[in-house]
Amino acid sequence: MNMPKNGNAAKLPSQFKNIQKLVDDVYRNSTSPWVVTYSGGKDSSVVLDMFLRSAKKYPDGKHIYVVSNNTRVESPLVIGQLEKMHKILRRYIEAEGLKVSVHMTEPPLYDSFWVNLIGKGYPAPNQMFRWCTSRLKIDPTSAFIDRTIGNKDLMMSVGTRAAESASRKRNIDKHSVSEFFSTHTTRQNTQIFMPIRYLTDDDVWEYLASVTPPWGGDYMDLINLYREAYGGECPVVADASALSQPSCGERSPRFGCWTCTLVKDDSSLQGLIASGYMNLKPLYDFRNWLVETRDDITTRLPFNRQGQTRYKNGLLVYGPYRLEHRLEILTKLMTVQKTVGANLILDQEIDLIHDLWEEDRVFFQRYIGVRIPLNKFDESEFVTF
Ligand code: SF4
């Protein structure tokens, strides 16, 4: 990946002008509101940049909802940058009187990463059991759309590019209905627009290094963040077709949840640590421990949360984490929280986790006859933030 050296104001190549014209034309002629997904990463930044230019040029265009996902386990530097950008965008939109609003989704408490992992005992996500993307990203985005737009026709713009990976290209090709449009897998009245489908990584960097953002300044904070992490990104995911893509996971380096166990090694966290962000080291170690212990059968129950035993090809399929292991994860997480001095888990999540432990303990004892003693997690030993 050729990272730009500085934010020079090189003359904008014609391919970017052509894409801006495409965005202008599609936006100007559309009769439905827009959702522009924005992760704060490089690809969605290009798309948002272009849409804001269109919104300014065509004040009679439809409303644009800029939607980001905060999974509440985002890499701390990335969420910091994203929150900062939301503030800048809101100020700019208000000053210009644009028909644009900015929104951050979060998973409901019951579906949070920690409640699923530690409360319900779901093993850390992998490609076979990727329970995270739908709960942390797709469902919150869908819930936002249901609340604000309902069942009306909708246009959605994404920063998807064929050059991201071979599987991304296959997926785009599979769902495309024309050069820049694809279908949404679940919302029949939603069209997905992919204006930067054909850009390469270098093109994206060139654009970000060449333009002045609509709100002024430059993209150097973003460029420097990638430079330090040498990362890619886990995009805002608004459509289940993304589940067959590497998106957040197997491709590396990338930004995403700091807890992500879909990658063997989190090279973006590793890159940031190497760049001097030593406070991220405990997070990196904790994530690696989650990967190491995921498939250790001594951490797992031999039945699922409904008490059923399942076999595949004659082999026992291990179920959720044992209650003792869930307690160990929470204890370790609280130690990390204390070390890094950041709020990693909410008090309400810890309360719900205790309720779920009690539910499982009583259920397993009553219906399976397994007696599971459990020490309540002693919160007094830990600070919460
Ligand atoms: S970054 Fe990893 S843990 Fe987070 S939603 Fe994507 S795949 Fe799941």
Residues whose N, C-alpha, C, O or C-beta is under 5 A from the ligand:
A	BS01	SF4	C132 T133 L136 C234 C248 G249 G256 C257 C260 T261 L262
